[in-house]
Amino acid sequence: MSSELTRRDLLAMLAALGLVPSLSATEARAVEASTRLGKPKPFSFSKLMTAAKERAAAAYVPEVPRAFDALEAIDYDRHWQIKFKDDHTVQAAGGKAPLRFFHLGRYFKLPVGIYLVDGDKAQEVLYSPDYFTIPANNPAADLPGDIGFAGFRVMDETGERDWLAFLGAAYFRSSGALDQYGLSARALAIDVAMPTPEEFPRFTNFYFGASKGGQFAIYADLEGPRVSGAVRWDVGRDEDRTVVMDMAVRFYPREDIARFGIAALTSMFWYDETNRQRAPDWRPEIHDSDGLSIWNGADERVWRPLNNPVNVMTSTFVDKNIKGFGLCQRDRNFEDYQDDGVFYEKRSTVWVEPKGEWGDGAVQLVEISTDDEIHDNIVAYWLPAAPAVKGSEIAFDYRLTWGVDEPHPASVGRVYSTRLGFGGVPGQVRPAGVVKYVIDFDGGDLKDCDRSSGVEAVVSASSGSISGVYTLPVVGTTRWRAVFDFKAEGSNPVDMRLYLRAGDKTLTETWLYQHLPSTFVWPK
């Protein structure tokens, strides 16, 4: 895949991953067909690391797709016609990772190698068109017999659903505990939202073997114009289908890189109750994630609702030895989405949990304008303070959890919703340029508080003026509500901060928000 693809082009291609047809319950469980393997070669993760370091010391040689014209002719509709044969499922890792493969086509022209590991040896699964049912009039029928695979998916124990998939660049994703694909992860993010084009390194080879702590292990070679690397996943799936990946990433820049993001997550946020007035769609909310959650090194819990800005916005949350962060889908109520086809309420929350101390750095959140649900427009990653310089090794270990909620929920109250509208008092002339914010919190000790508990909102803003601050319990619920009016000065974004306390006791996580004056719709 060319590194010169735009972010929007690539993510539009990857949208096809979520549209792979599910197998019907009446189809027979896949059995392993005869799998042709290449000659054994020595294998270990340390060997992958050494090879990556050696590649980084040499000049990058761009890959050129074979049979370019034929692959270009396999558009979305023709790609859809190509079906993997269920009885050719490859039973990797002793049957713990049943693999089915994606075919190459217009949007995925470069093949990946698939290897099965046995001890200290690895053998390649050799491509054959016999893995697929290909219509006679499909351009894929004219491809060379060793053209290769585009990617893979891992099936569940029934052979009826896939729950993990790798396809395109360095992206991967899981359907998580609720069996619904949503946001994606990727091994790294290079120069996101920079003046220079974003770079998309890609996985070139995958190796499947036994895992000491998980269900199976996946290893990968990674290659890009300015970086080489090696990645390991120890993958496990709990009884409730929560997916846990223990990851080790080792990167070797062949050039200095200005913005080198680790443990990158990519999602979609079009609108929710906060910015509903901007969207023409009939559904109340559309998003794969509704907020960024951070557990910082000072033990503070932070919730930052996502935005759909007019221009690209980059927010940086400086930290030291961060304990975790993730893009979350907290709203699990179907009534708030009303989409019984794609089930946004079932999209996974994905949490990054460092192993060891990550030192100085920042969580960086990039928000890109979108006017449709087909565009992933949210990126979050860890940006180390140490620069990514030529000849260095960048090594991080962490755990990725794909679940219903954060794996280590806070004991304090959490943000339940963020709403805003015209400021002032109903029935009176509304003051020009004033926005009313209403933030609900739930959980923790809030359930034991009443009007005599002295619950107050601590609120601040980087500029502008705040007035009319008060709190109240929401009748008929265990929630508490903070309300205030805000007036911006000028058109620049404003960073806001709020939490609830009673005396010296902090009752909630910290709500952070970026007020964007240009996106608020005022009455004519």
Secondary structure, 3 states (H helix, E strand, C coil): CCCCCCHHHHHHHHHHHHHCCCCCCCCCCCCCCCCCECCCEECCHHHHHHHHHHHHCCCCCCCCCCCHHHHHHCCHHHHHHCEECHHHCEEEHHHCEEEEEECCECCECCCEEEEEEECCEEEEECCCHHHEECCCCCHHHHCCCCCCECEEEEECCCCCCEEEEEECCCEEEECCCCCCCCCEEEEEEECCCCCCCCECCEEEEEEEECCCCCCEEEEEEEEECCEEEEEEEEEEECCCCCEEEEEEEEEEECCCECCEEEEEEEECEEECCCCHHHCCCCCCCEECCCEEEEECCCCCEEEEECCCCCCCEEEEEEEECCCEEEEECCCCCHHHCCCCCCCHHHCCEEEEEECCCCCEEEEEEEECCCCCCCCCCEEEEEEECCCECCCCCEEEEEEEEEECCCCCCCCCEEEEEEEEEECCCCCCCCCCCEEEEEEEEECHHHHHCCCCCCEEEEEEECCCEEEEEEEEECCCCCCEEEEEEEECCCCCCEEEEEEEEECCEECECEEEEEECHHHCCCCC
